[in-house]
Amino acid sequence: MPNQSPPPFSDEAETPAADALPHPACVMVFNASDPSGAGGLTADISTITSVGGHPVAVVTGAYVRDTAEVRDHFSFDDEAVTEQARAALEDLPVQVIKVGFVGGPENISAIAELAADYAELPIVSYMPNLSWWQDGLIDQYLDAFRELMLPQTTVLVGNHSTLWRWLLPDWESERSPGPRDIAAAAAEMGVPYTLVTGIPLPEQFVENVLASPESVLCSGRFELFDATFTGAGDTLSTALASLLACGCDLAEACSEALSYLDRCLDAGFRPGMGHVVPDRMFWAEPEDGDDSADDNKEDQPSLEGFGLHSHDTKH
């Protein structure tokens, strides 16, 4: 495959601030390892790399999952999380922190303490759908996140239904809460901006809106794909964090992140028997009709003669 560079994520704008940096922007992510590659830390690392940043990845635990469902999760203890993060923060010029699923209240507390020590760093917090988990553990996690993490969060990202159930459990109006309603609920906990995704619209469209309690800063209307995706939320929130780290202002970063996600989903693929996975490196694939990769096949070294054999271990 010929060497390629990431394209701009919309037709209108480049990401100029990224080029002005002396090295790729460092983005610290706290998330669980996902062996399926659909979401979690794997999604974070590939997204940051695709956007042009340098991933500073802190493992908070590991999912037991495939591309269809989460079956279980094993959490690291808070000391392991803290030591990983502090070692990196003392060495690398981290510019933005993204917080994904971190396993439990102890890890939330540890990350909140770290964030307080680096209060100048913006924090993008993503709240995934936790319906696969036990109800008691979900409640403990959400309560701890609300009390400890939200007061330090710059941008909260989550699906409309997830944020509605969490932040507005007593909503009684006949109409669904809008993005500013959800942003207002988040602002009560100290969050200045909320990116609400998947707001249902007529005719198989959804809207994604970045809002404060007072105004809408950015919005995008997208047609629903005829597929079920895994990893879209991690991809969007991490792209947003990466673009902020690269120097984009918040509205620009949101617009570019939404465009990037749309193109990742459009190029999505099904690597297993479950859901479709966003192709976060879509720009690195040869375009249709590009025969240069085939033309270069004759120039590629052969593995013949290097003594590589198939694995024949018997079990």
N, C-alpha and C positions, 0 to 999 in steps of 0.2 A: 504494500500500500504506500503511495507517495506521502511524504510529510505534508501535513496541513496545519493550519492555525485555526483557533476558534473564531467563528464569524461573529459579528454583532448579533445580539439576540432579538433585534427588531430591525426593520428596514430603515428606520428613521435615524437611529442613534448608534454611535459607537460607545465603548466604555473608555473614554479618554483618560480618566484618572488612573486606570490600571497601568497604562503605558508610562505614566510619569513616575511610578514607584521604582526604586532601585532594585527591587526583587519582588517576587510574588507576595501578595498580601497574606499574612498569617491569620487563619481563622481557627479558633479553638472550638471543638465540638465535643459535647458530652452526650453519649448515646450508647445503646446496647448493640453488640455485635449481632448481625443477621447473617447466618450461614447460607441463606438462599440467595443473598445478593439483592433482594427486592427493596429493602428499606434499611433502617437503622444506620449504623456506622458505615457500612459499605456504601449506602446511598450518599451519605455525607461526603465521604472521601472522593468518590467519583464526581460528585457535583462540584465541589470546591476546585478540583483539578480541571474540570471542564471549563469552569468560569474563568480560570486563570489564577487562582489563589494557591496557597500552600496549606494543606490540612494538618492541623495539630489535634490529633484524635485521641480522646480520653475514653477508654472502655469502662462502662459502668456496669456491665453484665453481659449476658448472652441470651438471645432467644433460642428456643427450640421450635423451629418453624420451617415450613416449606412455602412455596409461592401461593398457596391457597389459604393457609391459616396459621395462627400462632397457637402452639400446643402448650408451651410452658415458658418460663423465664427464670434464669438464675442470676441473682444480683451479686456484684462485688461488694465487699464491705466498704464503709465510708473512708477508712484509712487508705485503702488501696487507691480509691478514686482521688483522694486529696494528694497523695504523694505523686501520682502520675501528673496531675495538673500543676502542682507547684514546681516540680522539676522543669516542666516545659515553660511555664510562665517566667521563671527566673532566667531563662536562656533566650527565649524567642520573643520578638516584638509583636505579640498578639494584638490585633486591632479590633476584632469583634468576637463575641462568644455566642455560640448557638447551643441551646439546651433542648435535647430531645427527651426520650423516655429513659429515665435513670434508675428505675427499679424499686425505689422505696423512700420513705420519709427520711431515713438516715442519710442517704446520698443527696437528697434535696437540701437537707440542712448543711451538709459539707460544701456543696456547690454554692449555696447562698453565702456562706462564710467566706469562701474564696472570692466571690463576686464583690462582697463588701470591701475586701482588701484591694480590689482593682476597680473601684467605683467609676473610673473614667472610661471604662470599656462598655460600649453598647451591648445589650443582651437581646438576642432574638430567641424567644421561647416558643416551642411547638408543643401543642397538646394533642396527641393522637387519640383515636378511638380506642378505648380500653375495654370494650365489651367482652373480649376474650378472657378477661381476668376474673378473679373472684370478687364478688360485690364488696366484701369487707375491705379487701386490699385496695380496690378502686377508691373507696371513700377515704381511706387513710392517705392515699397518694394525692388525691385532689385537694384535700384539706391542707396538707403540708405544702403543696405547691402554691395554693392560694395565699397562705400566711407567710411563707418564707421566700418564694421565688418571684411571685408577681410584683411585690414592691420594688424589685430591682430590675424588672423587665422593661426594655425599651419598646419592643414590638412583640405582641402576642399573636401567634398564628394558629388557626384551627378551623375545622369545618363548622359551618353554621349550626348544624344539629348538635354537635359535640359541645360547642361553646354555649349554646342556648341551654342545654340540660345542666351544664356545670355552673354557669354564672347567673342564670335567670331561672332557677328551678320553680319559682312561684309565679311565673308569668301567667297572667290570667286574661289578657286581651284576646279577642277572637282573631286578630291578625298576628302573624308571626313577627317576632322582634326583628327589626332592621339592623344593619351593621352599626349604626350610631347608638342604638339601644344596647347592643352587646358591648360596644366600645365604652359606653357610659358605665356599665357594670364593671368592666375591667378597670376603668379609671378610678373607681372607688377603692381599688386595691393598689393604686399607684401606677398603673400602666398607661402611658400617654397615647399609644397607638395600637390598634388591633386590626389585623388582616383577617377578614372573615371570608372563608372560601365556600364554594358549593351552594350559594344561595339560589334556591329554585326559581326559575323563570318559566313562562309559558313556552310551548313549542320546543321542548327538549334543549333548552339553554340554561346555563347557570351563570351567576355573576360572582366575581371575587372583588371585594371592596376593602381598601385600606382606609380606616376612619379613626377620627377622634370623637369625643362626645359632641364637639361643635361642628365638625365638617367632614366631608369626604375628600381625601387627598389623592386617591387613585382608584380606578375601577376598571374592570375588564369583563366583557361579556363573551362567553365561549359556548360553542355548541358541544353537547355531550357526545363523547365517543361511544361507539357501540361495543364496549368492552368494559370489564372490571379491572381496575389497576390496583397494584400494591406498591407503595413507596412514593406516591405523588406528594404527600404532605411533607415528608422529610426533604424531598427534592426541592420543593418550592421554598420552604423556610431556610434551607441551607443556601440556596441560590441568592435569596434576599440578603442573608448575612454576608455572603462572599462579595456581593456587589457593593454593599455598604463599606466593607473593608477595602475595596478597590477604589473608593473615593466618590461613589455616586451619592447624590442626595437621596433622601428617603423616597420621595415620589418617583424619581427616575429609577431607583433600585427596584421598587415594587413593580413598575411597568415592565422593566427588563426581565425580572424574575418570572412574572406571569407569562411573558412571551416565550421565555426559555422553557418553562414547564410545558406549554402548549406544544412546542416543537418536540420535546422529549416524549410526550404522550403520542403525538402523531407518528413518531418513529418507533413506538413501543413494540416489544416482542414478547413471545411466550416461551421462556426457556424450559419450563417444566410442564406439569399437568394442571397447574393452578391458574392464577391470574396473570395478566399482562404486566410486564415490568417496563417502566420508562427507560428509553435509551438515552442516557445522560451524555453520551459521547456521539450523538447523532451526526455532528458536524465532521467527525473523523472518517465517516464511511464514504467510499467513492460514490460519486453521483451516477445516476443511471446513464449508461452509455459511455462511461469512462473506462476505456480499455487499457489505461496506462498500467494498472496493476497486473493485468494479464501479460502485457508487453514485457514487464520486468521479471516475469517468472523465470526466464532462462538465465537471468543474472543472479538468481538466488542460490546460495550454496546448498548442496544436497547433504542429507544426513547419512547417506549410505557410506559405509566404511568407518563410521564412528563407533560401531559396536553397540548401538542402542537396540534393545530388544523389547518385545512386549512383556508385560508383567505376567509371569506364569506361576505365581505363588498359589499353592493349593490350600483351601480352607476346609 
